[in-house]
Amino acid sequence: MKRNSFRRTVNDQQIRPVEVEITDDEQYDDAISKASADYYERRWKSRIKDRQLDIWIAVGLYLVLSSAALVVL
């Protein structure tokens, strides 16, 4: 009896003229796409941080070597 009360009838009004029904597969695909995009974004940000660290190391080495060269001269 309860199951019949939850079914749609002709008298039910639709919010939109055409209802868009999202299947479980589409929801799963959307979730996978979002997780994948988040993973690659985090990976890209960590690569940028690594390169910034490499640049700072190179700048520091350059400053140390150039100051040593000035002392020698």
Secondary structure, DSSP 8 states (H G I E B T S, - for coil): -HHHHTS--TT---SSSS-----HHHHHHHHHHHHHHHHHHHHHHHHHHHHHHHHHHHHHHHHHHHHHHHHH-
